[in-house]
């Protein structure tokens, strides 16, 4: 019994790691498509979202089977609950990759303007947060998770600064209203990416410390 | 033991229903604050979010206790897992109500932006979706929930149209840029709420019919 449970848990972790790599890759491709204005690549991201959804469903099922057959308690139960939540966050990260990919075409004519913003910098920080949060779960590393939480504030303030800057750009040059609107929405997507990484990191810390970080020191609302 | 388990399940359901009505109220109030330009209503939404957050933690703890102590199987297990996800979705809906209330506070300080027909319609449909998803949960009614799934596409389209129209408003009235951006924000928050209501509806259908509806409909990841 104990043995089987260990094996099931290992399989689950392996699938979560796979899901993590998949959505990380999707974000990577979507951002590459955005900054290189590669519309074919953006389409590829949209097509590959099915694979993300399939894996999400599979992992959910796997969790349910373990709950039903192994009836885990204590630490194992917590781990399984965390796995469910982390899977959910990963699936949403996959959705954000789709959202980013969808902006590639409308922003095509405004490539230079896009390059002039700090969006790439935001993406870079958020992507590190996503991969660190996944790593912290896989390697059971709450210290890495704590680093993720700290970065969230940086992304939040970049998003707020982006908002102010885009409003200024729009007011100064009315021909920039459309691209600036797209970039504002992109900035929001990146900010949510960081939020999902933060959620995952909180679950990892919760697993280890069994205390609730959420709703205390770290607010996850938009500025 | 058995009796105790049933009572705990019932308590979980009651708390989720309460949480659902808080979330519903928060969305309704935030929209009212925006459309009627009422600061005090917006502030009320901000202060009441704490209550939703405390309920989330309470329900999460109840879920863990039920799973650990009662080791439920079959239908009960499915109910408890669905409850856990719905709880999470409701908490996020509360966060979106806060975002909308914050936009409402910003808008009160600007001159009003005139025809907001589509936002009003979006708010109406989204509130209906949320109400139906929660009703579906209370009454174990998968049929109501299927209608929620269908409405999600309408909201996605409305959101795209609203964003498009507001970009046009900004082009023609650059002095309205700030208000228009707040409304884009509201539109996107409503679209997220509709997504979350859809998640809840999917969970209810999963619970009622023991199959995964998620991802069956065509992709609803897109946002405008």
Contacts between the chains, C-beta under 8 A, distances in Angstrom:
chain1	res1	chain2	res2	distance
A	46	B	219	7.8
A	49	B	219	6.2
A	49	B	221	6.3
A	50	B	215	7.8
A	53	B	214	7.5
A	53	B	215	3.9
A	53	B	219	8.0
A	54	B	215	7.4
A	56	B	214	7.5
A	56	B	215	7.2
A	57	B	212	5.4
A	57	B	214	6.4
A	57	B	215	6.1
A	60	B	212	7.2
A	61	B	212	7.4
A	63	B	81	7.9
A	64	B	77	7.3
A	64	B	78	7.6
A	64	B	81	6.5
A	67	B	67	7.1
A	67	B	77	5.8
A	67	B	81	7.0
A	68	B	73	5.8
A	68	B	74	7.4
A	68	B	77	5.8
A	71	B	71	4.2
A	71	B	73	7.9
A	73	B	68	5.0
A	73	B	71	7.7
A	74	B	68	6.7
A	77	B	64	6.6
A	77	B	67	5.6
A	77	B	68	5.2
A	78	B	64	7.2
A	81	B	63	7.5
A	81	B	64	6.5
A	81	B	67	7.6
A	81	B	84	7.2
A	84	B	81	7.4
A	84	B	84	7.3
A	84	B	85	7.7
A	85	B	88	7.1
A	88	B	85	7.2
A	88	B	88	7.4
A	94	B	221	7.7
A	95	B	221	4.0
A	98	B	219	7.2
A	98	B	221	4.2
A	98	B	222	6.7
A	99	B	221	6.6
A	99	B	222	6.9
A	99	B	223	5.2
A	102	B	222	5.8
A	102	B	223	7.7
A	163	B	181	7.8
A	167	B	177	6.1
A	167	B	178	6.4
A	167	B	181	6.7
A	170	B	170	6.5
A	170	B	174	7.1
A	170	B	177	5.0
A	171	B	174	6.2
A	171	B	177	5.9
A	174	B	170	7.9
A	174	B	171	6.2
A	174	B	174	5.2
A	177	B	167	6.1
A	177	B	170	4.7
A	177	B	171	5.3
A	177	B	174	7.5
A	177	B	177	7.3
A	178	B	167	5.4
A	178	B	171	7.6
A	181	B	163	7.1
A	181	B	166	7.8
A	181	B	167	5.2
A	181	B	170	7.4
A	181	B	181	7.7
A	181	B	184	6.7
A	184	B	181	6.9
A	184	B	184	7.5
A	185	B	163	7.6
A	185	B	184	7.5
A	185	B	188	7.1
A	185	B	223	7.6
A	185	B	224	8.0
A	188	B	188	7.1
A	212	B	57	6.2
A	214	B	57	7.7
A	215	B	53	4.6
A	215	B	56	7.8
A	215	B	57	7.0
A	220	B	95	7.1
A	221	B	95	5.8
A	221	B	98	5.7
A	221	B	99	6.7
A	222	B	99	5.2
A	222	B	102	7.7
